[in-house]
Amino acid sequence: NVFHQDLKPKNILANVDCKLKICDFGLALVSFNDGAPSSIFRSLIL
């Protein structure tokens, strides 16, 4: 699971087919099976 933490219209892109993509994962947290969010991959997700 990924918790974006900065979801706003500026961070949502749309292509010519109006398919949406979420971008800017700079503040994202990763949650593993234990459910506790972790920011260990923050530097890898840019």
N, C-alpha and C positions, 0 to 999 in steps of 0.2 A: 504494500500500500504506500502511496505517496501523498503527503499532505502539502499542497501547494503553498498555502499561507499568504499569498499575495494575489489572489484572483480578482481581477478587475477588467473592464472592457479593453484597456490598453494591452493586456497580456493574452488576448484571444485574437487569433488570426483566422481569416476566412479565405479560401481559394476561390477560383472562378466557378466551381461547382457548389459554392456555399457550404463546403465542409469545414467545420471548425477545428482548429488546433490550438492547444494551450501552450504558451511559451513562457520564458523567463522563470526558470526553476531555481533562482538564486537563493531563495529562502525556504526551499522545500525540505521536508523531513521525510525520512524513510522509516516505515514501520514493518517489523518482521512479525512472525507468528505470535510472539508474546504480547503484541499490541502496544509496546512502548515506542514512541517515535524517537528516532536517532538522527543526528545531523552529520554522521560520519561521512556521507557521500556528498555533502554540500559542495565541496571544492571540485568534485567530478561532474556535477550537473550545472552547466552554465548556459 
